Amino acid sequence: MIPTGELRDVGGTPFDFRKPVAIGARTDQDDDQLKLGGGYDHNYVLRRSAGGGESRAARVVEPASGRVLEVWTTEPGVQFYTGNFLDGKTPGKGGLTYPRRNAFCLETQHFPDSPNQPKFPSVVLKPGERYHTITTYKFSVEK
């Protein structure tokens, strides 16, 4: 589960979320990467807008309620994880448990294993340098 350094196009794969699709609709498709992760646990390379400010990394809509989550960031990637290792035993709020794939995470970041992948953006921070990043999670409702 360590990156190879290869950057793949998502087009025509279960990883293509450029158009709305239910998160779980393709999780069990016959795909080597989905099998290795037990579902989605992958870093997405973001297309950055010029100017260096925040760019939208993701937009998720829950159609029944209209809840919307937008993720904006200055980071070059976002890790998409679908709760593949939840086992229904971990208690949460109100004593409820979290079944497998009953949640998802969108974690902004640099690419995993960046120090060992020459094609990935550098994560080296030298003495005296400052690291600064911005991630904004915007919540709304659409009717």
C-alpha positions, 0 to 999 in steps of 0.5 A: 500500500505504498505508492509506486510513483506512477500517476494514473489517469482516472478516466474510465476507472472506478476512481473517476469522480469528476461527475457525480456518482454514489461513493459506494457504487463502484467500490466492489468492482474488479479492480486491483487497486480497490482490492489492495485497499479493500475499497478506496484508500487512495491519494488523488492528484489535484489540478491546481488553479493558477495563483497559488491560493486554495482550489476546490479539491472535492464536492460531495452532495448527499441527495436525500438531505441536500447536505453539501461538503466542499473541500478547498486546499493549497495542498497538491493531493487529497486522500480519499478513504472509505472506512474499509477497516471499520469493523462495527465494533468501535463505539462512537457518539451515542454508543453507535458503532461504525460498520465497514465502509460506513464513512469516508474521509477526504484528507488534504496532503502531499503525496504519500511516500513523497521523499522516495518518489522523485516525480512527487512534489517535495516535502523537504523542509530545511532549517529556517523554512516555514511550512504553511498550508490551508484547507477549508471544509465548507458545509451547506445545503442545496435545495 
